[in-house]
Amino acid sequence: MKEIKNILNYFVENRIIDEDSAKKIFSHLENTKTSLGELLVSEGFFTKEDLLLLSIEFLKKGYLTLEEINNYLSISTEEFLQELAKNLKLEYVDLDSVDIDYGMLSKLPFEKLKKFGALPIKQDEINIYIALVNPMDLNAQEGIQRIFPRKLVKYVIAEPLLIEKYLNKADMTESIKGLIGDIRKELTSSAAENPQELSSILKLIEIILKTAILAGASDIHIEPTENNCIIRARIDGMLSETFIFDKDIYPPLASRMKLLSNMDIAEKRKPQDGRFSATILSKEYDFRISTLPVLNGESIVIRILDKSKVMIKLEELGMHEKNFGKFNKAMHAPYGIIFVTGPTGSGKTTTLYAALNAIKSVQTKIITVEDPVEYQLNLTQQVQVNLKAGLTFASALKSILRQDPDIIMIGEVRDKETLKIAVQAALTGHLVFSTLHTNDSVSAITRVMDMGIEPYLLSGSLVAIEAQRLVRKLCSHCKKKITLPSATLKRIEEYLPSNYQFYKHVGCEKCAQTGFKGREMLSEILLVSENLSSMIAAGESKKNLLTQAKAEGFTDMFSDGVIRAANGITTLDEIMRVAKS
């Protein structure tokens, strides 16, 4: 509250508001979750436009930082910077949408650029365009002009955090820089005729794989652009750049990747698939690799498969206690179908494996049919779909039923025939687990009926439907408290617990500047009661089914998410992105 007092004192000293008003505002802020900016606008002290112009003056005079303007005056960084650009008659640039020329950057005195917080974006014959962390820093402007005596420097406005992010990406470690130099030397020597013989490229590949594995990535994307070769990693479900190289590094890198995966190096016009194994950090990994011809070369995607991945326990999935109890009850049913639903990459397979792992025993015969088999389970017979050999989900299921199973797991229900066999298996005394792609648990009922299953068969076989999503968890080292706008709070007030505190992501070294580390599951579980079963048999609408479910205590995924955001586990924006239908 000290910063807010300082802002109010400034208003009083400059006769913008009187002392009594300042005291009332401060008292009001102590007893509410409203921000200072919102209160000043709602009470009529300023229009939003006037507050924006005043905040620009605050920044110019060094009275408030960009972060404080965002926190206390509730003005978004993008909105503020766009207005600042207009005020200074400069261009606003979203750095995430610009292909920065890193070849130019590597030839410049990098330490000086970091000292001034300056990121050169592009250049032409006359001009060089530079984004400055502090565009009002005259000393930095003079220093930059000395670096480019023969160029006309044109400054652009960009988000400071993004400027620092891209400067950090450009500032590769000395070992990487040395490696790039070695690759270039080898390219100009006789070894250039055989890219597979370049030893430095192998070292570079090892660094790329090691960096991704240490960051907990699931996939690595190698993408050629007009100016660069960009390496991105999918961490916690989101892509982030890990390395950016000059475009001359891409051809030998792509060739070596293809060679490792037993692909045709000369074929660049067709997509190819392959795989290779490697020991990284004293651990054996499998890598599935896919290439796709694109405008500037080939896009290469590598899926990281950890051979020794430890099976997660059901209680460690992060289900809400109430939902965990419901799911645990459902999976101990003697027979019936349990569906796990959600989009691709929402952890459905992990949930199924955790459930099977929890109920497997010497007394039960468990058979799975998957495409592909991702983990190997003890006390479980696992069948892999092989379309070329004619082994589909449906044909495998028919054979499985003759193997006297107690529990069957179907990787995914893709067609009516597979679904029909699964329902018949559930009705004849088997417990069946499977996945569906639906937005929520109630939608799964209508989706299955749309696939051609008679309502009376479904009502007799369905035990439960669990829907889930994965949200990124805030980094505990850098998350910051925020006050949400009152309009936003009003929209979610029915879901809020009695005590709450929302946070925003910031970014630090611990979380690779993303502000998030790890993921957590949001879920909703619909247990099919006798009333719901009767309604399904009668072909009731989704709306009526949902009304009945809520009357029986069903809570949806969005409310589960809001509670987690209110407890500081994730951000409300992340919940809106993932769970708001």
N, C-alpha and C positions, 0 to 999 in steps of 0.2 A: 504493500500500500504506500510505501515511501515515494515511489515514482509518480503515483497518482497525485499525492499531496504536492509534489514539485510542479506537476502540470497545472493543477488548480491554482497554486501560488503564482505561477506565471500569468494565468488568466486575470487574477486579481491585480497584480502589479501593473499589468498593461491595460487595466480597466475594461477588459472584455466581459467579465462578470463581476458582480459585487461580492463582498466577503460573506454575507449571509447565504447567498446562493451556493457559494463554494462549500460552506459548512453543511448545508442541506444535502448537496450532491454527495459529499464524502460520507455522511451518515447513512444515506440511502444505499450507497455501494457496499457498506459494511454488512448490511442486512439482506442483500439480494445477490443473485448470480449474474445480474446484468453488468455489461462492460461500461466503462466511462464514455466511450464514443457513442454507444447506443443511447445512453441516458441524456447526453448533451443534445443529440438530435431529437429524441422523443419529447424532451422538455422545451424544445424550441429555441435553445441557445444558438444553435447553428443549423444550417441545412447541411446535407451530406457533402454537397459540392464545396461549401465554405470550409468545412472541417478538413476536406482533402487538400485544399489550397493552403490552409494553415499548417497542416502537417508537413507540407513541402518546405515551408519557411523554417519549421522546427529542425528539419534535417539539414537544410543549408547552413543554419547557424550552429549546428552541432548540438542542439538542445535535446533532441531525441534520436535514437538509432532507428533503423528500419524495423528491427525486431520489436522495439517498444511501440512504434506506431501500429504495427500489426496486432500486438497483444492488448494494448490499452485503448486504442482508438478504433479497434475493430475494422481496420482498412486492410483489405487483402494485399499481399506483396505485389501481385501482378497488376491490380488496379492502380496502386500507388505509383509503381514504376512507369506505367503507361502515361499517367498524368505528369510525372516528373519529366519524362522524355518530351512531352508537348511543351512543358514549361521552359525547358532548356533548349528547345528547338533541335532535339537530337532524335535519332531513330531508336525505337525499342525493338530488341531482338530476343526471340525465344531460342536459347542456345540448344535445346533438345531437338529443334527442327532444322538446325544448320549443320552442313557437312564441313566441319573445320579442317583447314589444310594443315595437317600435322607435319608434312614435309617441310613447309615454310617454318613452322615452329621449332623444328629440330636444329635449324641453322642459326637461331637467335640466342643471345645470352640469357639462358633460362633463369638463372639465379636473380638477375635484375628484374625480369618480368614478374617473378614470384614476389620480390620485395615490393614492387609497385602495385601488385594485385592486378596485373594487366594481361589480358588474353587476346592476342592477335587472331582474328577470325578469318580474314581473307585479304588479298591485295590485288591491285591492278598496276598499270604502268605508272600512275601518278599517286594513288592513295593507298594507305594501309588502314584497315578498319579494326579498332581495338575496343574491347569491353573492359571497363574499369570497375573494380570492387567499390571504390569511392570516387564517383565522377566529379566531386567537388574538390578533390585533392590537387592543388596547383603544383605542389612539389613533384608529385607523381607525373603530372602532365609534362613538366619541364624535363624530367629524367627520361621519359619515353621519347620525347622529341630528339634528345641527344642520341638515342639508340638508332633512330631513323632520320638522319640528317638530310637524306635525299628524297624523302617521301613526305607527302602531305598527310598528317595523322588525322583520321576522322574517328571521333569517339561515338560509341553506341551505348545505350542503356540496357543492361541485362541483370538478371537476378544474381546477387553476390554469391549465394551458395552454389549456384550452377557454375559461375566463373571459377570458384575455388575447386569445384569438383573436376572440371575439365583441365585445370592446371595440374591437379594431382594425377590425373590419368596420363597427362603428357610427361610428367616427371617420373619416367620409369627408372627402376633401380639401375645402378651402374652395370651390374652383371648382365641385365637385359640389353642395355645399350651396347655393351661389349659384344654380346652374342649377335646382335643385329649387324654390327660391323664385321664380325667373322663370317656371317652368312653372305654378306655382300662381297667379301674377298673371295669366298669359295665360288660364288656365282660368276665372278670375272675370270676365274681360273678354269682349267680343263674339266674340273668336276661339274661345271655348269651343264655339260652335255648329258649328265646322268644325275638328275635331282635327287634320286634315291641314295646317292653316295654322300650327300652333304651331312656331315656329322653334327654341325651346329643346328641344323633344322630339327634333328632328333632331340637335342637339348632344349630347344624352344618349345617343342611339343610337350616334353615332360614338364616344363614350367607351367604351360597353359593348363595341363591336366591337374597338376599338383595344386595350383591356385584355386581351380574350380572345386576340387575335392575338399580342400581346407575351408572353403567358404560354404560348404554344404550344398553345392549346386546339384541339380538333377540332370541338366542338359548344358552343352556348350554349343554356341552358334558361331560359326566362322563365316563372315559376310564381306564380300568385296564391294566397295563403293567406287565412285569416280576417282577419288583422291587417296583413299585409305583401305586398309584391311582391318576390319573391326571384329574383336572377339567379345562376345557377350555370354553371360552365364545366367541360367534360370535359377535364382535363389529364392526360396520361400514362394514359389509360384510366379515371381516377377523377374523380367529380364533386366540385367544391369551390365554396363560395359566394364570389362576387366582390363583389356589391353587395346591400344590402337597403334597399328604399325603402318609404315608407308606401303603403297600399293605394290612395290617391287618384291615385298616379302611374300605376298599371297601365292604366286604360281608355285614356288618350290614347297611351300607349306601344304598346299592342296595336293600336289603330286605325292608327297611323302605320306600324307594321310591315306590316300588311295592305295598306295603300295602296302601300307601296314594292314589294310582291310581286304587285301586280295581283290581289288577292283582293277578295271582297265584304265590305266593312266591316260591313254590317248583318247578315250571316249569322254567328250565334254558336252555332247548334245543331248544325251539321255540321262534320266535319273538312275542312280545306282544305289545298292544297299550292300553293306558288309559288316564285319565285326572283327575286333581284335582284343587281345588280353594284355594286360601290363601290370607289373608290380609297382605301385606308387606308395611311398611312405611305409614300406615293408608290409604292404597288404595287397592281395590279389584282386584286381577289378576286371570286369568285362566292359567293353565299350561297343555299343551298336551305333553304326555310322550310316548316314543317309546323305546323298548329294542330289542337288536339283539345279539344272541350268537356269541362270538368271541373267539380267542385262549386262552386268560387268564381270561375269565369270560363272562360278558355281557356288551356291549356298550350301554349306556343310553343317550338319547338325549331328552332334555326338550325344547319345544317351549313356549316362554313367550307371552301371549296374554293380552294386557292391555284393560280391559273392558271400561275404561273411556277415551280411546284414542281420542284426539281432531281431528276432521276432518281438514285436511290441505287444505288451499285455493290454487286455481290454480296458482295465481300470486306468491305464496310462494314456488312453486316447484323448482324454480331456472332455469327456461327456459330462454334462451337468448331472449332479447326484441323482436327481429325480429321473432323468432320462436313462441313466445307467441302470437304475433299478428296473425300469420298464423293459429295456432291451435284454437284460439278464433273465427276466421272467419269460420273455418271448422265446429266447433261444433254448430254454429247457422244456419247451412244449414237446409232447410225444410225436406229433406229426403236423404238417401244414407248411405253408410257404412264408418265408420272411424276405421281404425285398429291401435292399439298401439302394437308395437313389441319390442322384446328384450329378453335376456336370463332370466332364473329363477332368481328371487331376484334382478331384475333391477328396481323395483318400478312401474311396469305396472298397477297393481291393484290400487295403490295409485293415479296414474294419472287419471284412469277411474273414481274413486270415486270423485276426485276433480272436474272433468269435470261435472259429474252428479249433484254434489252439487251446481255448479255455474249456471246450467240451470234449476234446478227443480223449479216448481211453482205450484200454485193451478190450473192453466189452463192446465197443461200438465200431462198426465198419464205416469209414468215411471215404467217399470217392469224389474227386473234383474233376471238372472238365473246363479247361482254360485256354485262352489264346492271347499271349503265351503263358506258360507256367513261370511265375515271377519269383516265388520263394519255394523252397523244398521243406515240406512238413513231415515230421515223424508220425507214424501210425496212420498215415493217410496215403491213399492211392491216387496219384495225379495223372490225368490224361491231357495231352496237348493236342489241340485241334490241328489237323493237317489237311487243308483244302485240296492240295494237289493229289493227295492219296484218297480223297473222298471222305475223310473223317471230319464231319461237321459237328456242330453242337447237337443237332437233332439225332444224327446217326450214333454218335458217342453215347448219348443219353439212353437210347433204346438198348444198347449193349450193357450199359451200367446197371440198368434195372434187373438184368439177368445175373448180376454179380452179388446179389443179396446184400445191398447196402442198408445202413440205418440212416445215414445222413448224406445228402448230395449237395455239392456246391457247383452252381453253374456260373461261370465267369460273367456272362452277359446274356440276357434274353433278347435275341435280335429278330426273331420271326415268330409267326403264329404256331408253326409246327413245334418248335422248341418249347414255347410257352404251354402248349396243350399237353405235351409229355410231362412237363414239370408239374402242372396242376393234377394230372392223373396220378403221378408219383406221390404227391402230397395227400391226395384222397385215399391212396392205398396204404397209408401208414408210414410214409417216409417224411423226415424233416428236410426241407429244401431251402437252401440259401441262394439268392441270386441278386443281380444288379439291374437297374433300369435307369434310363436318362430322363428324369423329370425334374421340374423346378421345386416341387414340394411333395410331401407324403400323400396328401389327399388326391393330387393330380395323378398319382400312380394308379389309383383305382380306375379312373376314367380312361387312362392310357391303355391299361390291360384289356378293358372291355372293348375299346376301339380296335384292338388287335384281333378281336373276333372270339373272345372267350365268353361263354354264356354267363350272365350275372349269378345264376344259382350255383354254378360250379365254383366261381371265384369266391363267393360268400362262404362256401363250405371249406375252402382250402386256405384262405388268407389268415395268417396269425398276426403279423405286424408289418408296418412299413417304417423304415428309418430313413430320413432325408438328412443330408449333411453338406457342409461347405467348409473350406479352410480359410481362416483369416490370419493375416500376419500379426505377430505379437510385437508390441512396442519394445524397443531396446531399453532395458532398465537403467543403463548408464547415461542416457542423454534425453529421455522423454521430459517434456515440460508441461506444467499445469496450464490449462486455458479456461476461459469463461466462454461458454457457448452463447450465441445470440438468443435472446428470449423467444423469438419466433421459432427457432429450432427446438428449444426446450419444450415449448408448448406442444409441438407435433409429437414428441415422444414421452410426454409426462406420464401417460398410463403405464408405460413399461419401467419407469425409473424406480430404483430402490430408495429407501428413506435417506440414506447417506450416499452421496456420489461425488466424484471428482473426475472430470474429463482431462485428457492429456493430448498433446500433439507430438508428432515425430519430428526430430531435429536432424540427427546424423552425427556419428563420431567414428573414430578408428575401430571401435569394437564391433560396429555393425556395418562397416564398409560404406559409411556416409549415407545409408538408406534410412536410418531411424527405426528400422525393424530388425528383429532377430528371432527366427523360429516361427512356427505356425501353430494355431490352436483350432480345434474343431468346434463348429456350431452345429447343433443338431435339433431335430424334432422327431418324436416317436409317436406313431399312431398305433395303439393297441386295438385290434378289432374285437369289440365287445359284441354281445348277442344282439343289442339294438342296432349297432352299425352293420352287423352281418345281415340282419333282416332288411335294412335299408338298401344294402348293396344288391341283395337278391331281388328287391323290388325295382331296381334300376333308378334309384333316387339321384338327383343332380348333385354336382360337386358342392354347390352352395349349402344344400341341406345336410350333406354329410359333414361338412366343416362345422356347421352350427351345432350338430349333435356331438361331434368330437369335442368342441370347446365346452359344451355342457358337462362332458364327462372328465374335464380337467386337462384337455390337450393344450399345450403351449407351443406357439410357432417359433421358427428359427430366428426371426427378427427380434423377438423379445429376449431370446437367449443372448443374441448379439449385443443388444443395447445394455443389458446387465453387465456384460464383460467390458464394454467400453466405459460404462459408468464406474466400474471398479479399477479402471486404469490399465487393463490388460491390452487393449487395442484402441484404435481411434474410431470415432463415430463415422468418419468418412469411409473407413475401411469396411465397417458394417453396412453402410449404404451401398458401397460398391459391390459387395459380395451377396448380401442377404435381402436387400430390398427388391421385392418383385414388382 
